[in-house]
Amino acid sequence: VDVKAYDLGEPQLSSVTSVTIFVRRVTTPIPELGMGFSDDSYNARVLESAVAGTLVKVLTVVHPRPSQPYPLVCTIVSGNSEDVFTINVTTEKNCEVRLKDTKLDHEHAESYQLKIRLDTLAGVVNPTKSTTMLNIQIIDINDNVPTFVYPESSKRYAKNAYFGAIASDKEIGSTVLQVKAEDLDGGKLGDVRYELTDDEDQNSTEGPYFAVDSKTGIIRTLRTLTDVPSRDLPFRLVITARDNPGATNPSDFNTAQAHVVVSIQYLLYN
């Protein structure tokens, strides 16, 4: 465009210059045809042992004109208060979520719900598809060892030991005491079973004196206690607690042991 400037003098003077005008094209596609996420929500599963940089999920972005190099920004709007995840744009112009730090712990958080938004040029985004939800389930692994819970009375005498006493005339099947172990893992991984480890103090030709209930941890008598040699007293038992019952590979289960000391109370008759 040529622009002329002049004055009102005598003689009249003027000058002409050229002005270049650039017209910016603004694309205003029909909203439902604009850029947006392919789904309203996505699901992903990640092991709690996953390392930093692990790919969690690729969120597909639908482009109205794939040939147009529209800029794209993906942002985690909410659900990432602990700064566990990061989001980037892939070379295919999709949004990918990755593990930022190795802070995953199923016992701390079983899942995360991330709200994600995409941004680009005004008028290009489909407003109904500009945000989506990513539901991330953290898969538990067997990373906790059973821990025995000891009564306060036992803690006064020794660590990692149970103490019990039973009358010598008690019937077979009588309860001596109960051991208990807790495991922080969830589900089957945190299910604990008990077994009595072979111990010299209760081995005899007639069999062991005690047994432990694998589910409850209750120790009961298997034999009468009236004729126990004094050299075998007190009984010193070893109880093993094991999680993830049914697992056969040693790397799939954890164990812990506790010592149990059992004394016999003899009754005196006049």
Secondary structure, DSSP 8 states (H G I E B T S, - for coil): -EEEEE--SSS--EEEEE------------GGGSBEES-SEEEEEEETT--TT-EEEEE-EE-S-TTS----EEEEEES-TT--EEEEE-TTS-EEEEE-SS---TTT-SEEEEEEEEE-STTTB-GGGSEEEEEEEEE-------EE---HHHHTT-SSEEEEEEETT--TT-EEEE--EE--S-GGGG-EEEEEE--GGG--TT--SEEE-TTT-EEEESS--TT--GGG-SEEEEEEEEESTT--SGGG--EEEEEEEEEEE-----
